[in-house]
């Protein structure tokens, strides 16, 4: 897991069926000093994170497949928790 800041949301007019009902967030990975640490990424979210929130996100395929409930999900990142201020 890694910490990131939500910098936006996005919409897809055509989605893989496994993404029905999931929000797509744009997250910016952060280092230990809360400075950007890499490029923005798309992550699915079912926790309700909003713009500016700090979140934990994961790239663990097993966790993501379990969240989505399908083995054919093309998602690489998923929000796993929202960090309180």
N, CA, C and O atoms as a printed pandas DataFrame, in Angstrom:
     atom_number atom_name residue_name chain_id  residue_number  x_coord  y_coord  z_coord
0              1         N          UNK        A               1    0.832   -1.184    0.000
1              2        CA          UNK        A               1    0.000    0.000    0.000
2              3         C          UNK        A               1    0.872    1.241    0.000
3              4         O          UNK        A               1    2.001    1.232    0.491
4              5         N          UNK        A               2    0.334    2.288   -0.551
5              6        CA          UNK        A               2    1.036    3.558   -0.619
6              7         C          UNK        A               2    0.041    4.677   -0.350
7              8         O          UNK        A               2   -1.157    4.526   -0.588
8              9         N          UNK        A               3    0.546    5.801    0.149
9             10        CA          UNK        A               3   -0.286    6.972    0.411
10            11         C          UNK        A               3   -0.359    7.804   -0.865
11            12         O          UNK        A               3    0.619    7.919   -1.604
12            13         N          UNK        A               4   -1.529    8.381   -1.111
13            14        CA          UNK        A               4   -1.724    9.255   -2.269
14            15         C          UNK        A               4   -2.726   10.334   -1.911
15            16         O          UNK        A               4   -3.447   10.237   -0.917
16            17         N          UNK        A               5   -2.756   11.362   -2.740
17            18        CA          UNK        A               5   -3.759   12.422   -2.604
18            19         C          UNK        A               5   -4.684   12.340   -3.817
19            20         O          UNK        A               5   -4.233   12.178   -4.951
20            21         N          UNK        A               6   -5.977   12.454   -3.556
21            22        CA          UNK        A               6   -6.956   12.450   -4.647
22            23         C          UNK        A               6   -6.891   13.815   -5.321
23            24         O          UNK        A               6   -7.100   14.846   -4.681
24            25         N          UNK        A               7   -6.599   13.811   -6.623
25            26        CA          UNK        A               7   -6.487   15.077   -7.346
26            27         C          UNK        A               7   -7.607   15.256   -8.364
27            28         O          UNK        A               7   -7.665   16.274   -9.054
28            29         N          UNK        A               8   -8.489   14.275   -8.457
29            30        CA          UNK        A               8   -9.611   14.422   -9.375
30            31         C          UNK        A               8  -10.394   13.138   -9.539
31            32         O          UNK        A               8  -10.070   12.102   -8.958
32            33         N          UNK        A               9  -11.429   13.238  -10.344
33            34        CA          UNK        A               9  -12.240   12.079  -10.707
34            35         C          UNK        A               9  -12.300   12.032  -12.226
35            36         O          UNK        A               9  -11.963   12.999  -12.910
36            37         N          UNK        A              10  -12.727   10.909  -12.727
37            38        CA          UNK        A              10  -12.892   10.796  -14.169
38            39         C          UNK        A              10  -14.083    9.908  -14.457
39            40         O          UNK        A              10  -14.572    9.200  -13.576
40            41         N          UNK        A              11  -14.539    9.949  -15.677
41            42        CA          UNK        A              11  -15.681    9.148  -16.111
42            43         C          UNK        A              11  -15.279    8.406  -17.379
43            44         O          UNK        A              11  -14.465    8.895  -18.163
44            45         N          UNK        A              12  -15.841    7.247  -17.570
45            46        CA          UNK        A              12  -15.604    6.472  -18.785
46            47         C          UNK        A              12  -16.948    6.139  -19.410
47            48         O          UNK        A              12  -17.828    5.593  -18.745
48            49         N          UNK        A              13  -17.108    6.464  -20.684
49            50        CA          UNK        A              13  -18.374    6.171  -21.344
50            51         C          UNK        A              13  -18.490    4.686  -21.660
51            52         O          UNK        A              13  -19.593    4.143  -21.723
52            53         N          UNK        A              14  -17.356    4.036  -21.858
53            54        CA          UNK        A              14  -17.331    2.601  -22.092
54            55         C          UNK        A              14  -16.439    1.997  -21.019
55            56         O          UNK        A              14  -15.275    2.374  -20.887
56            57         N          UNK        A              15  -16.985    1.058  -20.252
57            58        CA          UNK        A              15  -16.238    0.444  -19.155
58            59         C          UNK        A              15  -16.271   -1.074  -19.283
59            60         O          UNK        A              15  -17.182   -1.652  -19.877
60            61         N          UNK        A              16  -15.259   -1.692  -18.713
61            62        CA          UNK        A              16  -15.281   -3.145  -18.570
62            63         C          UNK        A              16  -16.443   -3.470  -17.629
63            64         O          UNK        A              16  -16.670   -2.728  -16.674
64            65         N          UNK        A              17  -17.176   -4.540  -17.865
65            66        CA          UNK        A              17  -18.333   -4.859  -17.014
66            67         C          UNK        A              17  -18.008   -4.972  -15.523
67            68         O          UNK        A              17  -18.881   -4.743  -14.685
68            69         N          UNK        A              18  -16.778   -5.317  -15.185
69            70        CA          UNK        A              18  -16.404   -5.448  -13.774
70            71         C          UNK        A              18  -16.341   -4.096  -13.057
71            72         O          UNK        A              18  -16.247   -4.054  -11.831
72            73         N          UNK        A              19  -16.390   -3.000  -13.804
73            74        CA          UNK        A              19  -16.287   -1.665  -13.205
74            75         C          UNK        A              19  -17.640   -0.998  -12.983
75            76         O          UNK        A              19  -17.701    0.143  -12.526
76            77         N          UNK        A              20  -18.704   -1.690  -13.299
77            78        CA          UNK        A              20  -20.038   -1.115  -13.080
78            79         C          UNK        A              20  -20.233   -0.793  -11.603
79            80         O          UNK        A              20  -20.042   -1.647  -10.738
80            81         N          UNK        A              21  -20.615    0.452  -11.329
81            82        CA          UNK        A              21  -20.875    0.887   -9.958
82            83         C          UNK        A              21  -19.651    1.413   -9.215
83            84         O          UNK        A              21  -19.782    1.846   -8.070
84            85         N          UNK        A              22  -18.482    1.389   -9.818
85            86        CA          UNK        A              22  -17.264    1.869   -9.154
86            87         C          UNK        A              22  -16.932    3.274   -9.624
87            88         O          UNK        A              22  -17.081    3.598  -10.802
88            89         N          UNK        A              23  -16.475    4.120   -8.678
89            90        CA          UNK        A              23  -15.987    5.458   -9.015
90            91         C          UNK        A              23  -14.536    5.346   -9.448
91            92         O          UNK        A              23  -13.794    4.510   -8.932
92            93         N          UNK        A              24  -14.127    6.183  -10.394
93            94        CA          UNK        A              24  -12.736    6.237  -10.832
94            95         C          UNK        A              24  -12.114    7.535  -10.330
95            96         O          UNK        A              24  -12.592    8.626  -10.641
96            97         N          UNK        A              25  -11.048    7.405   -9.554
97            98        CA          UNK        A              25  -10.341    8.562   -9.017
98            99         C          UNK        A              25   -8.970    8.690   -9.645
99           100         O          UNK        A              25   -8.353    7.697  -10.029
100          101         N          UNK        A              26   -8.501    9.921   -9.747
101          102        CA          UNK        A              26   -7.124   10.180  -10.139
102          103         C          UNK        A              26   -6.368   10.458   -8.845
103          104         O          UNK        A              26   -6.688   11.405   -8.127
104          105         N          UNK        A              27   -5.362    9.633   -8.548
105          106        CA          UNK        A              27   -4.599    9.780   -7.308
106          107         C          UNK        A              27   -3.137   10.053   -7.631
107          108         O          UNK        A              27   -2.592    9.533   -8.604
108          109         N          UNK        A              28   -2.518   10.876   -6.801
109          110        CA          UNK        A              28   -1.107   11.221   -6.948
110          111         C          UNK        A              28   -0.338   10.606   -5.787
111          112         O          UNK        A              28   -0.519   11.021   -4.643
112          113         N          UNK        A              29    0.522    9.619   -6.061
113          114        CA          UNK        A              29    1.302    9.002   -4.984
114          115         C          UNK        A              29    2.158   10.037   -4.254
115          116         O          UNK        A              29    2.677   10.972   -4.864
116          117         N          UNK        A              30    2.297    9.855   -2.928
117          118        CA          UNK        A              30    3.067   10.780   -2.089
118          119         C          UNK        A              30    4.203   10.034   -1.392
119          120         O          UNK        A              30    4.101    8.842   -1.103
120          121         N          UNK        A              31    5.289   10.766   -1.128
121          122        CA          UNK        A              31    6.380   10.181   -0.343
122          123         C          UNK        A              31    6.143   10.451    1.140
123          124         O          UNK        A              31    5.081   10.946    1.518
124          125         N          UNK        A              32    7.102   10.138    1.962
125          126        CA          UNK        A              32    6.945   10.278    3.418
126          127         C          UNK        A              32    6.771   11.727    3.864
127          128         O          UNK        A              32    6.246   11.982    4.948
128          129         N          UNK        A              33    7.210   12.684    3.030
129          130        CA          UNK        A              33    7.072   14.107    3.343
130          131         C          UNK        A              33    5.848   14.735    2.668
131          132         O          UNK        A              33    5.740   15.959    2.598
132          133         N          UNK        A              34    4.937   13.911    2.176
133          134        CA          UNK        A              34    3.738   14.359    1.463
134          135         C          UNK        A              34    4.046   15.121    0.183
135          136         O          UNK        A              34    3.265   15.978   -0.230
136          137         N          UNK        A              35    5.169   14.820   -0.444
137          138        CA          UNK        A              35    5.521   15.406   -1.738
138          139         C          UNK        A              35    5.232   14.377   -2.827
139          140         O          UNK        A              35    5.315   13.175   -2.573
140          141         N          UNK        A              36    4.894   14.832   -4.042
141          142        CA          UNK        A              36    4.592   13.893   -5.123
142          143         C          UNK        A              36    5.708   12.873   -5.325
143          144         O          UNK        A              36    6.892   13.207   -5.286
144          145         N          UNK        A              37    5.303   11.620   -5.543
145          146        CA          UNK        A              37    6.256   10.523   -5.708
146          147         C          UNK        A              37    5.834    9.666   -6.900
147          148         O          UNK        A              37    5.443    8.509   -6.743
148          149         N          UNK        A              38    5.921   10.250   -8.084
149          150        CA          UNK        A              38    5.551    9.511   -9.286
150          151         C          UNK        A              38    4.444   10.206  -10.045
151          152         O          UNK        A              38    4.101   11.359   -9.783
152          153         N          UNK        A              39    3.899    9.474  -10.988
153          154        CA          UNK        A              39    2.872   10.003  -11.865
154          155         C          UNK        A              39    1.478    9.692  -11.318
155          156         O          UNK        A              39    1.308    8.718  -10.585
156          157         N          UNK        A              40    0.483   10.504  -11.665
157          158        CA          UNK        A              40   -0.885   10.207  -11.251
158          159         C          UNK        A              40   -1.341    8.856  -11.799
159          160         O          UNK        A              40   -0.856    8.391  -12.831
160          161         N          UNK        A              41   -2.278    8.241  -11.091
161          162        CA          UNK        A              41   -2.804    6.934  -11.486
162          163         C          UNK        A              41   -4.309    6.922  -11.321
163          164         O          UNK        A              41   -4.863    7.722  -10.565
164          165         N          UNK        A              42   -4.975    6.017  -12.025
165          166        CA          UNK        A              42   -6.412    5.817  -11.865
166          167         C          UNK        A              42   -6.635    4.708  -10.849
167          168         O          UNK        A              42   -5.980    3.667  -10.898
168          169         N          UNK        A              43   -7.551    4.934   -9.942
169          170        CA          UNK        A              43   -7.874    3.927   -8.922
170          171         C          UNK        A              43   -9.383    3.850   -8.760
171          172         O          UNK        A              43  -10.082    4.858   -8.855
172          173         N          UNK        A              44   -9.877    2.640   -8.515
173          174        CA          UNK        A              44  -11.298    2.502   -8.221
174          175         C          UNK        A              44  -11.529    2.827   -6.750
175          176         O          UNK        A              44  -10.636    2.665   -5.917
176          177         N          UNK        A              45  -12.740    3.288   -6.442
177          178        CA          UNK        A              45  -13.044    3.701   -5.070
178          179         C          UNK        A              45  -14.484    3.359   -4.734
179          180         O          UNK        A              45  -15.397    3.645   -5.508
180          181         N          UNK        A              46  -14.680    2.746   -3.576
181          182        CA          UNK        A              46  -16.039    2.515   -3.082
182          183         C          UNK        A              46  -16.210    3.089   -1.685
183          184         O          UNK        A              46  -17.210    2.821   -1.019
184          185         N          UNK        A              47  -15.228    3.886   -1.234
185          186        CA          UNK        A              47  -15.252    4.447    0.112
186          187         C          UNK        A              47  -15.753    5.888    0.147
187          188         O          UNK        A              47  -16.058    6.402    1.224
188          189         N          UNK        A              48  -15.842    6.542   -0.992
189          190        CA          UNK        A              48  -16.330    7.916   -1.040
190          191         C          UNK        A              48  -15.260    8.975   -0.858
191          192         O          UNK        A              48  -15.556   10.081   -0.405
192          193         N          UNK        A              49  -14.019    8.657   -1.203
193          194        CA          UNK        A              49  -12.946    9.659   -1.113
194          195         C          UNK        A              49  -13.255   10.807   -2.067
195          196         O          UNK        A              49  -13.825   10.605   -3.139
196          197         N          UNK        A              50  -12.870   12.014   -1.662
197          198        CA          UNK        A              50  -13.137   13.176   -2.501
198          199         C          UNK        A              50  -11.850   13.954   -2.754
199          200         O          UNK        A              50  -10.798   13.656   -2.189
200          201         N          UNK        A              51  -11.964   14.950   -3.611
201          202        CA          UNK        A              51  -10.813   15.750   -4.022
202          203         C          UNK        A              51  -10.069   16.294   -2.801
203          204         O          UNK        A              51  -10.681   16.885   -1.910
204          205         N          UNK        A              52   -8.757   16.095   -2.762
205          206        CA          UNK        A              52   -7.932   16.598   -1.676
206          207         C          UNK        A              52   -7.706   15.599   -0.552
207          208         O          UNK        A              52   -6.805   15.797    0.262
208          209         N          UNK        A              53   -8.490   14.537   -0.482
209          210        CA          UNK        A              53   -8.312   13.530    0.573
210          211         C          UNK        A              53   -6.991   12.779    0.399
211          212         O          UNK        A              53   -6.540   12.528   -0.719
212          213         N          UNK        A              54   -6.388   12.429    1.532
213          214        CA          UNK        A              54   -5.239   11.520    1.520
214          215         C          UNK        A              54   -5.786   10.116    1.706
215          216         O          UNK        A              54   -6.612    9.877    2.587
216          217         N          UNK        A              55   -5.323    9.178    0.871
217          218        CA          UNK        A              55   -5.835    7.816    0.885
218          219         C          UNK        A              55   -4.682    6.817    0.854
219          220         O          UNK        A              55   -3.564    7.142    0.453
220          221         N          UNK        A              56   -4.985    5.596    1.287
221          222        CA          UNK        A              56   -4.109    4.469    1.030
222          223         C          UNK        A              56   -4.613    3.829   -0.247
223          224         O          UNK        A              56   -5.820    3.657   -0.418
224          225         N          UNK        A              57   -3.707    3.472   -1.148
225          226        CA          UNK        A              57   -4.153    2.714   -2.310
226          227         C          UNK        A              57   -3.234    1.517   -2.500
227          228         O          UNK        A              57   -2.082    1.520   -2.067
228          229         N          UNK        A              58   -3.767    0.502   -3.153
229          230        CA          UNK        A              58   -3.037   -0.746   -3.319
230          231         C          UNK        A              58   -2.998   -1.155   -4.783
231          232         O          UNK        A              58   -3.869   -0.794   -5.574
232          233         N          UNK        A              59   -1.974   -1.910   -5.119
233          234        CA          UNK        A              59   -1.880   -2.494   -6.460
234          235         C          UNK        A              59   -1.915   -4.017   -6.378
235          236         O          UNK        A              59   -1.596   -4.700   -7.351
236          237         N          UNK        A              60   -2.301   -4.550   -5.219
237          238        CA          UNK        A              60   -2.376   -5.991   -5.015
238          239         C          UNK        A              60   -3.544   -6.569   -5.809
239          240         O          UNK        A              60   -4.707   -6.335   -5.481
240          241         N          UNK        A              61   -3.225   -7.317   -6.846
241          242        CA          UNK        A              61   -4.248   -7.866   -7.725
242          243         C          UNK        A              61   -5.250   -8.751   -7.019
243          244         O          UNK        A              61   -6.436   -8.729   -7.349
244          245         N          UNK        A              62   -4.796   -9.533   -6.050
245          246        CA          UNK        A              62   -5.724  -10.401   -5.315
246          247         C          UNK        A              62   -6.749   -9.587   -4.536
247          248         O          UNK        A              62   -7.933   -9.922   -4.526
248          249         N          UNK        A              63   -6.302   -8.527   -3.889
249          250        CA          UNK        A              63   -7.211   -7.661   -3.132
250          251         C          UNK        A              63   -8.225   -7.016   -4.068
251          252         O          UNK        A              63   -9.416   -6.961   -3.763
252          253         N          UNK        A              64   -7.750   -6.532   -5.201
253          254        CA          UNK        A              64   -8.644   -5.857   -6.148
254          255         C          UNK        A              64   -9.674   -6.833   -6.716
255          256         O          UNK        A              64  -10.854   -6.496   -6.813
256          257         N          UNK        A              65   -9.242   -8.030   -7.089
257          258        CA          UNK        A              65  -10.189   -9.026   -7.602
258          259         C          UNK        A              65  -11.225   -9.399   -6.542
259          260         O          UNK        A              65  -12.393   -9.623   -6.861
260          261         N          UNK        A              66  -10.797   -9.465   -5.288
261          262        CA          UNK        A              66  -11.738   -9.759   -4.208
262          263         C          UNK        A              66  -12.737   -8.614   -4.008
263          264         O          UNK        A              66  -13.927   -8.856   -3.805
264          265         N          UNK        A              67  -12.250   -7.361   -4.067
265          266        CA          UNK        A              67  -13.150   -6.210   -3.935
266          267         C          UNK        A              67  -14.209   -6.191   -5.029
267          268         O          UNK        A              67  -15.394   -5.985   -4.768
268          269         N          UNK        A              68  -13.758   -6.407   -6.247
269          270        CA          UNK        A              68  -14.650   -6.330   -7.401
270          271         C          UNK        A              68  -15.512   -7.586   -7.514
271          272         O          UNK        A              68  -16.635   -7.529   -8.015
272          273         N          UNK        A              69  -14.990   -8.711   -7.051
273          274        CA          UNK        A              69  -15.741   -9.953   -7.117
274          275         C          UNK        A              69  -15.643  -10.674   -8.444
275          276         O          UNK        A              69  -16.482  -11.516   -8.763
276          277         N          UNK        A              70  -14.608  -10.342   -9.227
277          278        CA          UNK        A              70  -14.403  -10.981  -10.527
278          279         C          UNK        A              70  -12.925  -11.225  -10.745
279          280         O          UNK        A              70  -12.084  -10.478  -10.245
280          281         N          UNK        A              71  -12.610  -12.269  -11.490
281          282        CA          UNK        A              71  -11.211  -12.584  -11.792
282          283         C          UNK        A              71  -10.709  -11.915  -13.064
283          284         O          UNK        A              71   -9.506  -11.929  -13.328
284          285         N          UNK        A              72  -11.595  -11.333  -13.854
285          286        CA          UNK        A              72  -11.190  -10.727  -15.122
286          287         C          UNK        A              72  -11.135   -9.202  -15.061
287          288         O          UNK        A              72  -11.187   -8.542  -16.099
288          289         N          UNK        A              73  -11.032   -8.640  -13.868
289          290        CA          UNK        A              73  -11.016   -7.190  -13.691
290          291         C          UNK        A              73   -9.684   -6.596  -14.175
291          292         O          UNK        A              73   -8.624   -7.058  -13.752
292          293         N          UNK        A              74   -9.715   -5.575  -15.057
293          294        CA          UNK        A              74   -8.489   -4.990  -15.593
294          295         C          UNK        A              74   -7.887   -3.880  -14.727
295          296         O          UNK        A              74   -6.975   -3.185  -15.175
296          297         N          UNK        A              75   -8.372   -3.702  -13.512
297          298        CA          UNK        A              75   -7.941   -2.599  -12.650
298          299         C          UNK        A              75   -6.579   -2.888  -12.036
299          300         O          UNK        A              75   -6.295   -4.020  -11.648
300          301         N          UNK        A              76   -5.738   -1.862  -11.949
301          302        CA          UNK        A              76   -4.420   -2.010  -11.337
302          303         C          UNK        A              76   -4.374   -1.439   -9.921
303          304         O          UNK        A              76   -3.651   -1.962   -9.073
304          305         N          UNK        A              77   -5.142   -0.362   -9.648
305          306        CA          UNK        A              77   -5.095    0.297   -8.335
306          307         C          UNK        A              77   -6.492    0.445   -7.738
307          308         O          UNK        A              77   -7.478    0.628   -8.452
308          309         N          UNK        A              78   -6.549    0.361   -6.400
309          310        CA          UNK        A              78   -7.825    0.543   -5.695
310          311         C          UNK        A              78   -7.558    1.284   -4.394
311          312         O          UNK        A              78   -6.570    1.022   -3.708
312          313         N          UNK        A              79   -8.453    2.214   -4.061
313          314        CA          UNK        A              79   -8.386    2.913   -2.786
314          315         C          UNK        A              79   -8.761    1.905   -1.698
315          316         O          UNK        A              79   -9.771    1.209   -1.793
316          317         N          UNK        A              80   -7.927    1.848   -0.673
317          318        CA          UNK        A              80   -8.117    0.866    0.389
318          319         C          UNK        A              80   -8.472    1.510    1.733
319          320         O          UNK        A              80   -8.903    0.821    2.657
320          321         N          UNK        A              81   -8.289    2.833    1.841
321          322        CA          UNK        A              81   -8.640    3.537    3.064
322          323         C          UNK        A              81   -8.461    5.026    2.911
323          324         O          UNK        A              81   -7.652    5.486    2.105
324          325         N          UNK        A              82   -9.222    5.784    3.688
325          326        CA          UNK        A              82   -9.114    7.244    3.703
326          327         C          UNK        A              82   -8.421    7.624    4.997
327          328         O          UNK        A              82   -8.807    7.154    6.067
328          329         N          UNK        A              83   -7.396    8.475    4.913
329          330        CA          UNK        A              83   -6.600    8.877    6.064
330          331         C          UNK        A              83   -7.222   10.112    6.701
331          332         O          UNK        A              83   -7.456   11.111    6.021
332          333         N          UNK        A              84   -7.493   10.047    8.013
333          334        CA          UNK        A              84   -8.023   11.211    8.729
334          335         C          UNK        A              84   -6.971   12.298    8.820
335          336         O          UNK        A              84   -5.772   12.020    8.841
336          337         N          UNK        A              85   -7.432   13.536    8.873
337          338        CA          UNK        A              85   -6.507   14.672    8.990
338          339         C          UNK        A              85   -5.967   14.773   10.387
339          340         O          UNK        A              85   -5.173   15.667   10.679
